[in-house]
Amino acid sequence: MRLSHTLVGVCAILASWNLQATTIVHNFSGYQTTERDLDQFNTLVFDQGKVLATGDFATLSQKYPEATKVDAGGKVLLPGLIDAHGHVLGQGRLQQQLDLRDLDLSKTLDAIKQFSRNQQSGDWLIGRGWNQVLWRGKQFPTRQQLDALDIDQPIWLRRIDGHAGWANSAAMERAGITRQSKAPAGGEIIRDENGEPTGVLVDNAMALLESVIPQPDLKEEKAALGTAFELALSLGLTGVHDAGVEKQTLEAYRQLAAEKAIPLRIYPMISGDDKHLPELLNAGYVGAPDEKLYVRSIKVYADGALGSRGAALLQPYHDRPGERGLLIHQKDALLKQIKMAADNKFQVNVHAIGDRANHIVLDIFHTLNKENDQKPFRHRIEHAQVLTLEDIEQFPTLNLIASMQPVHATSDKNMAGDRLGDKRLEGAYAWRKFLNQGTKIASGSDFPVEPVNPLFGLHAAVTRRDRQGQPEKGWHVEEAMTMEEALRSFTLDAAYASHQEQFIGNLEPGKFADFVLLDRDIFKIDPQDIWKAQVLETWVEGEKVYARPK
């Protein structure tokens, strides 16, 4: 989706309220979560971008008689939604690339051919989103399938999860990948029965090819980030935790912040694989928790993804008995990265999907905790997707946050059982088990792996069904969240996960007036229809920064 106007134009046109004056927004059904319960209100008062009060219109209009009044027209108001795990640059760049999400193999090949017609001969054709699990036979694709399209371009297409890529022969030749090539540790070159590379590279092996693809410069990255900002605001996001940025992207963010061109709250995690990591850690935090840009964490990778069989499992894959997945970094290397960050007072957010990867990461955190209390850091496990029941119980002792993506459960439901078997599903996508023991869940989408829309995540969290309503009774519905829990995971607990709960996450007095207006009441409608809710307006610091075209 690409909005037709620039964000600067939106702000200029829609910022019609005097931000120095007290404003009352009223005539809505409002919901917010607190540490204790669900708060309902019909009036919001703010001044200079910060909340003064929420409550009843009759009372607050008397208390603030001179305030400017804004009638919300009977809509629904929520605190600004926060995506605790997205990839902002990747989403922005995807707007100019080929998106193959939700297509079968035939339509995937047709889309590639069609997209190539608007490309220059010899230029790289880049895209992502293919998912062999949706195809008949569920087999990985091959370079021969791309070669048969007779496209005079090197082609590189990342899998939906970003943990595998598919190349044609031209791309493989440019990268010098041959029968003799060896995969780096933590990666795999998929080969056919004759030992020839098929064109699919998994996890760390992707770097063999991506190292020869021209990368965007600083100006291009800033433009791509701006595109992603617009999309996020249009879908009700007032905050995003950017899960892994390199030095150049961090510089792009810093420049945008200096130019006051970041219209929502961005919490980037510095990539643990960046060669400049020691330098970036030594430089300390960027920004502050009450600023649009705040950097105080790193992102570390333990393993790959379940769909590409790169998730590191304790026991072999149910549908591939000889494989247990990949550790992107071995335990010693992970420990070194995590300790370096913690010693510099940085929060550590570790990508861990398989139960073996999660077990290793938990062991590392326990080791570090013996040396120095790690609980104040609020370290996070990103995805926390498959764990043993015993390891789930370890989270409270370390004050670990489960940073999870509800839409992954409904997207993976047809694949997870194949990969894991029934027994390991007890500890997979186990939101209820985490919540029952008091672990905070910070919800996100992992965009562009999944769509950006946070209403999709709220729907999946509550129903455990996909947007087509399947399965009818929900997939392992015993792990579902309540609507209140789901909202908290996308607001207050997501803010806690970025050390910003004193400023955002709900609309308590003194916090920023970040909120959204929806066209329907997601607490009262059929839960299956939650994903259909439309964002009508998005406000950041008391300024309307998005309005849905009428």
Helices and strands as residue ranges (DSSP letters): H 7-14, E 23-33, E 38-47, E 50-55, H 57-63, E 68-79, E 81-86, H 88-94, E 98-99, H 105-116, E 125-130, G 132-134, H 143-147, E 155-159, E 164-167, H 169-175, E 187-191, E 197-203, H 206-210, H 218-234, E 237-245, H 247-258, E 265-271, H 277-282, E 286-287, E 294-295, E 297-301, H 331-343, E 347-352, H 355-371, G 375-377, E 380-383, H 389-392, H 395-398, E 401-404, H 406-424, G 425-427, H 431-436, E 441-443, H 454-463, G 477-479, H 483-489, H 492-496, E 515-518, G 527-532, E 535-540, E 543-547
